[in-house]
Each structure stands twice: as structure tokens, then as C-alpha cells.
Amino acid sequence: MHKALHYCLIWLFSGACYGAQPSLTFCHEDQDSFPWVMTDGTGLNRALLGLVEQSLGLHVTYVSVPWKRCLAGVEQGLYDGAFAASFKAERLRMGHYPTDAEGRPDQLRRLHTSRYTLYRRVGSAVSWDGQRFDQLKGRVGSLSGFSIRDLLLAQGAEVDESSRDPLALLQMLIHGRVEAVALQTQRGDFVLQSHPQLARQIEKLPQLLEEKPYYLMLSDALLMRDPALAESIWAEVAIQRESSVYQALVAAYLARP
């Protein structure tokens, strides 16, 4: 087995792999976001950034905090970066995305692509045809601070952002506190697979709400201090994301029970 793959597999499943000298601090959400970042320190974003660290000779310290606090910390210079962030224009005051020659977010340098799906109670009439809601008479639950809120509001939905926990959000759905829930698909599915009793009462609509790229945002302070390092990190994300080592990590992680 390739040595880098061997060590990163150990790291991915144990959450413990460090080298080089400490240099940067990145924050991420303090809830499980399968398969990208988990509270036990594993996840595919962590694996990918571990490969970036290894290639560039960096040591990144990872801090898990509520997502809104993570973004605010990047804006304040408390953290050098935040992941994984979809593009929202209002976040440009908080930090930087990798950009292309036209100044738009550079999807080639994304961490990953993620999909959002609508979940409803079994037997509910709420529907989404890929363009608009039908029979939506109550609130739609969304995790606090997440960008899917913009699409929901644009469709005229009333949004409940009172929870940071996807399990709690799906329980709110069962108890009738919201009429539907908008979650990242793999994340919602992971929660339901882990809670079979809940899964029997909830169904996922087939049409996607949205699909979007997610990025490592870097702070103003880092871009001012070392713009070349920032660019090299984003470039290495793109290289490592397509590497055979990372693809093997993805396959191994998703194959776990």
C-alpha cells in the first residue's frame, strides 16, 4: 500500500495524524457533518486537508465551534480558515474564497460538492418539483447559519433556524414543529440510517433542492500576511482532491458500516 495512503487511512479512522511545525488554525462546525467532518476528528475534508498539510509541510490545528462562530472568528482573525463554506456574497466580508480569473469562486479548487434535499413526514403532502414548493403550509427547518436558507426564503418559505443539530431538526419534524426539513443529503441520510425508528417516519423527496460547491475560506489576515501560501493551499486542495490517494480514502471511508 502507498505509504501516504497507509498513514492517512490510520489518520482518517483515528483522527490523529500530525507532522511539521504548527502554523495555521482552521475552524469547522462542531456537529457531525457526514462524511466531510465528524466530531471525532475524522471525515473526508479532514483527510483532504491532511494530504494538503503533508504535501506543503504545514501543521494545521483544527478547532470545532458553532458554524456562525467559526465564520465570525475568521472575520476577526482568530482563525486562519474555515471549512466547508458554500459561496454567499455576504461572507466576502468574513474572508476569502479561491477565485478564478474573472473573480468568481473557483470550483476547481473546491473541497467538495454537496447536495441539499427536502425531508418530510411520511404521508405529508408537501412537495418540491425542483422549481417550487407545493402544499407547504408551515415552516421549513434549516440548520442555523446554513446557506440553504436563502433558497428557502426566495421560495417564500418561513424558515426555522433554531437548531444546530440535524438529529434535533428531524425530531422537530416528527413532532410537527416544522413541516419539512432542508438538509445536506448525505448528512440527513446518515442521521436516518443511525436512527431506524426515526427513518420509518420520515421520507426524502427525490428532487434535489440544490447542489453546490464547498470551499476552504481563508482569512484576510492570512491573505495579507502570506498571499502565496494562501494560493498554494487552495491549489493543493485541487491537486489532492483528484489524487488516487484521496480517492482511495473516499472509497474506504464510505465503505465503512
C-alpha positions in Angstrom: 0.0 0.0 0.0 1.2 3.5 -0.8 2.9 4.9 2.3 0.9 8.2 2.3 -2.4 6.2 1.9 -1.4 3.9 4.7 -0.7 6.7 7.2 -3.7 8.7 6.1 -6.0 5.7 6.5 -4.7 5.4 10.0 -5.3 9.1 10.5 -8.8 9.1 8.9 -10.1 6.4 11.2 -8.3 7.5 14.3 -8.4 11.3 14.0 -4.7 11.6 14.9 -2.2 12.5 12.2 0.2 15.4 12.5 3.6 16.4 11.3 5.7 19.5 10.6 5.6 22.7 12.8 2.4 24.3 14.0 1.5 27.2 11.7 -2.3 27.6 11.0 -5.6 27.2 12.7 -8.7 26.2 10.8 -12.2 26.0 12.3 -15.2 23.8 11.4 -18.7 23.1 12.6 -19.0 21.3 16.0 -21.6 18.9 14.8 -21.2 15.7 12.7 -21.4 16.5 9.1 -21.1 13.1 7.4 -18.9 12.4 5.5 -17.0 15.6 5.5 -16.1 16.4 9.1 -17.0 14.5 12.2 -16.8 15.3 15.9 -14.3 12.5 16.5 -11.8 14.3 14.2 -12.3 12.2 11.2 -14.1 12.9 7.9 -13.2 13.4 4.2 -12.5 17.2 4.5 -10.1 16.5 7.3 -8.5 13.7 5.3 -8.1 16.0 2.2 -6.6 18.8 4.3 -4.3 16.3 5.9 -2.9 15.5 2.5 -2.5 19.2 1.8 -0.7 19.6 5.1 1.6 16.7 4.3 2.4 18.0 0.8 3.1 21.6 1.8 4.8 20.8 5.1 2.2 22.5 7.2 0.7 21.7 10.6 -2.9 22.9 10.9 -4.6 23.0 14.3 -8.4 22.2 14.0 -11.0 23.9 16.2 -14.6 22.8 16.3 -17.1 25.6 17.1 -20.7 26.5 16.1 -20.7 27.4 12.4 -21.7 31.1 12.9 -18.9 31.5 15.5 -16.4 29.8 13.1 -17.1 32.3 10.3 -17.1 35.2 12.8 -13.7 34.0 14.1 -12.3 34.0 10.6 -13.6 37.6 10.1 -11.9 38.6 13.3 -8.7 36.9 12.5 -9.0 34.3 15.3 -8.8 31.5 12.8 -6.8 31.4 9.5 -9.5 29.4 7.7 -13.0 27.9 7.9 -14.4 24.8 6.2 -16.5 23.9 4.5 -18.2 27.1 3.2 -20.5 27.4 0.3 -20.4 30.8 -1.5 -22.5 33.6 -0.2 -21.8 37.2 -1.2 -22.3 38.4 2.4 -19.5 36.1 3.5 -16.9 38.1 1.5 -16.6 40.4 4.4 -15.6 37.5 6.6 -12.8 36.0 4.4 -11.7 34.8 1.0 -12.7 32.0 -1.4 -10.4 30.7 -4.1 -11.3 32.7 -7.2 -10.8 32.2 -10.9 -9.6 34.8 -13.5 -13.0 36.5 -13.5 -13.0 36.9 -9.7 -15.7 34.2 -9.2 -15.4 31.3 -6.8 -13.1 28.8 -8.4 -15.0 25.4 -8.4 -11.8 23.6 -9.5 -10.4 24.4 -6.1 -13.4 23.4 -4.0 -13.2 20.9 -1.1 -16.3 19.0 -2.3 -19.7 19.3 -3.8 -22.8 18.7 -1.6 -26.5 18.4 -2.3 -29.5 19.5 -0.3 -32.7 17.5 -0.1 -36.1 18.1 1.5 -37.3 15.7 4.1 -41.0 15.4 5.2 -43.1 13.2 7.4 -44.4 10.0 5.8 -47.8 10.8 4.4 -47.3 14.6 4.2 -48.5 16.4 1.1 -45.6 18.8 1.0 -43.7 18.6 -2.3 -40.9 20.2 -4.3 -40.7 19.8 -8.0 -37.2 21.2 -8.5 -38.6 24.7 -9.0 -41.1 25.4 -6.3 -42.9 24.1 -3.3 -46.5 22.8 -3.2 -48.7 22.2 -0.3 -46.2 23.9 2.1 -48.3 25.5 4.9 -45.8 25.5 7.7 -42.1 26.3 8.4 -39.1 24.6 6.9 -36.3 23.6 9.3 -32.7 24.5 8.4 -29.5 24.3 10.4 -28.6 27.7 11.9 -26.3 29.7 9.7 -26.5 27.4 6.6 -26.8 28.9 3.1 -29.8 26.8 2.0 -31.9 29.3 4.0 -31.5 31.8 1.1 -33.2 29.4 -1.4 -36.0 28.6 1.1 -36.7 32.3 1.7 -36.6 33.0 -2.1 -39.3 30.4 -2.5 -41.5 32.1 0.1 -41.0 29.6 2.8 -40.8 30.5 6.5 -37.6 29.2 7.9 -36.9 27.8 11.4 -33.2 28.1 12.2 -33.5 27.3 15.9 -31.3 24.2 15.8 -27.7 23.4 15.1 -28.2 19.6 15.3 -29.6 17.7 12.3 -31.0 15.0 14.6 -32.9 17.6 16.6 -34.1 19.1 13.4 -35.6 15.8 12.2 -37.1 15.2 15.6 -38.8 18.6 15.3 -40.2 17.4 12.0 -41.7 14.3 13.6 -43.2 16.4 16.4 -44.8 18.8 14.0 -42.8 21.8 14.9 -41.8 22.2 11.3 -43.5 20.9 8.2 -40.3 19.9 6.3 -36.5 20.0 6.8 -33.8 21.0 4.3 -30.6 19.2 5.0 -27.4 18.2 3.1 -28.4 14.9 1.6 -25.6 12.7 2.9 -25.9 14.2 6.3 -29.6 13.7 6.5 -29.3 10.1 5.2 -26.6 9.4 7.8 -28.8 10.5 10.7 -31.7 8.5 9.5 -29.5 5.4 9.0 -28.3 5.8 12.5 -31.9 6.1 13.9 -34.1 3.5 12.2 -37.2 4.4 14.3 -36.9 8.0 13.0 -36.3 6.8 9.5 -39.6 4.9 9.4 -41.5 8.2 10.0 -39.6 10.4 7.5 -39.2 10.3 3.7 -36.8 12.1 1.4 -38.2 13.9 -1.7 -36.5 12.7 -4.9 -35.9 16.2 -6.4 -32.8 18.0 -5.2 -33.2 21.3 -3.6 -29.8 22.5 -4.5 -26.3 21.3 -5.4 -23.3 23.5 -4.7 -19.5 23.5 -4.2 -18.0 24.0 -0.7 -14.7 25.7 -0.1 -11.9 26.3 2.4 -12.3 30.0 3.2 -9.1 31.8 4.3 -8.9 34.9 6.5 -8.0 38.5 5.5 -5.1 38.3 7.9 -3.6 35.2 6.2 -4.1 36.7 2.7 -2.3 39.9 3.9 0.4 38.1 5.7 1.2 35.4 3.1 -0.8 35.5 -0.1 1.4 33.0 -1.8 0.8 30.5 1.0 -3.0 31.0 0.7 -2.8 30.4 -3.1 -0.7 27.3 -2.6 -3.1 25.8 -0.1 -6.1 26.3 -2.5 -4.1 24.9 -5.4 -3.0 21.9 -3.4 -6.6 21.2 -2.4 -7.5 20.8 -6.1 -4.5 18.6 -6.7 -5.0 16.3 -3.7 -8.8 16.1 -4.2 -8.2 14.4 -7.5 -5.3 12.3 -6.3 -5.5 8.5 -6.3 -4.6 8.6 -2.6 -7.6 10.8 -1.7 -9.9 8.8 -4.0 -8.9 5.6 -2.1 -9.6 7.3 1.2 -13.1 8.3 0.0 -13.8 4.7 -1.1 -12.5 3.3 2.2 -14.5 5.8 4.4 -17.8 5.5 2.6 -17.5 1.7 2.6 -17.4 1.6 6.4 -20.6 0.4 8.1 
